[in-house]
Amino acid sequence: YTSAQNGDWMDFMTWSPLGVPIPGDVVIINHNVVMDTVLAYSSGSVTVNVGGSLVNDSFGRDIWLYGAGASFTNNGTTTMRNMLLTDGSFSNFGDFNIKVISNNIILNNTGNIIGVDSLLNLGTLNNDGTINIMTFFNNNTINNYGTIQGLTTVVDSMWNEGTFLNDAGALLKADSATNNGLFTNNGTIEYLQFTNYVNGIFTNNNSLSFDDITNLGDFTNTGTMVGSHNMWNVEDFDNTSSGQITLTTSFLNADS
């Protein structure tokens, strides 16, 4: 099915050929389509092309991909309430407005994912674009090559229990940030309050600015750290020969 005109998803006049797409169909959207039903696919695909849009109605609609043969690709504008990705493939190259994301697959973003209240990542998230998000929990893999920040300025709270790469040229801006996994920064991080927790292995290879840092795990600095307030080390902290730390207020070491 290819959109033939602007209209509701459930209106057969919206589509060519005449009819209403169902799960398993291949859907191509070139117009402004209003999502007036939930979207649950175990197979088939939905593609929103440049200039096209898929926007939920006033009830708020959800997307669920739960089969290996299911895919969703956004090149235009998509606005939904919640998205659950348990199987299949998802790629965003345009503007994707979503409130809640639960990801168990490979999620690729090279566009803009905006308006996210919360994200649970149990799969792999590859970000080459911009993600504006309020809170997130990572228990698998996040590779940030673009920008991850809050809805206005900084992410309100984040917890990394898995593997997080903030690569060269990437930017992460967050408050109330905790790392209890493997975290590598090759780009730029701006933290307000940051804790490297008991099982956390954190390596800063480039630029890290913060208000306060507490290290309860393993922390290695080969780059530049600038703190506007305090730093507290309770475990192992290694500032290598290339590392530089500037603190405005105080430093407390309770271990090594």
Summary of the structure (lengths in Angstrom):
residues: 256
radius of gyration: 21.2
end to end distance: 63.9
largest distance: 71.4
contacts: 916
relative contact order: 0.07
helix: 1%
strand: 64%
